[in-house]
Amino acid sequence: MEDKWEFYKDKSDEWRWRRTASNGRIVGASSEGYKNKQDCINNAIRNGYSKE
């Protein structure tokens, strides 16, 4: 099973991402919030995210 990637808005209304392993453990997360969702996705891509 592949890792699950989640994109969400935090309490400051900024976009963040988190990567969860198949065992439920968080194995990666954005270190900062982004005003634009695409900027957040671009950061996730640099950290291994693939839309496919």
C-alpha positions in Angstrom: 0.0 0.0 0.0 1.3 3.5 -0.8 1.6 6.4 1.5 -1.4 8.8 1.8 -0.9 12.4 1.0 -3.2 15.0 2.5 -3.5 18.7 1.7 -5.4 20.8 4.3 -5.8 24.3 5.7 -4.4 25.0 9.2 -5.8 27.3 11.9 -4.1 30.2 10.2 -5.9 29.5 6.9 -2.7 28.4 5.2 -2.2 25.3 3.1 -0.1 22.4 4.5 0.6 18.8 3.5 1.2 15.6 5.5 2.3 12.2 4.4 1.0 9.2 6.2 2.5 5.6 5.9 0.3 2.6 5.5 0.7 1.8 9.2 -0.9 5.2 10.1 2.3 7.0 11.1 3.0 10.5 9.8 6.3 10.2 8.0 6.4 13.7 6.5 4.8 17.1 6.8 5.3 20.7 5.5 7.4 22.8 7.8 5.5 26.0 6.9 2.1 27.1 5.7 1.4 28.4 2.2 -1.1 31.0 1.1 -1.6 29.3 -2.3 -2.5 25.6 -2.6 -0.3 25.2 -5.7 2.8 26.4 -3.7 2.0 23.8 -1.1 1.7 21.1 -3.8 5.0 22.1 -5.4 6.7 21.8 -2.0 5.2 18.3 -1.6 6.5 17.3 -5.0 10.0 18.3 -3.9 9.5 16.0 -1.0 8.3 13.0 -3.0 4.7 13.6 -3.8 3.5 12.3 -7.2 0.0 12.9 -8.6 0.1 9.5 -10.2 
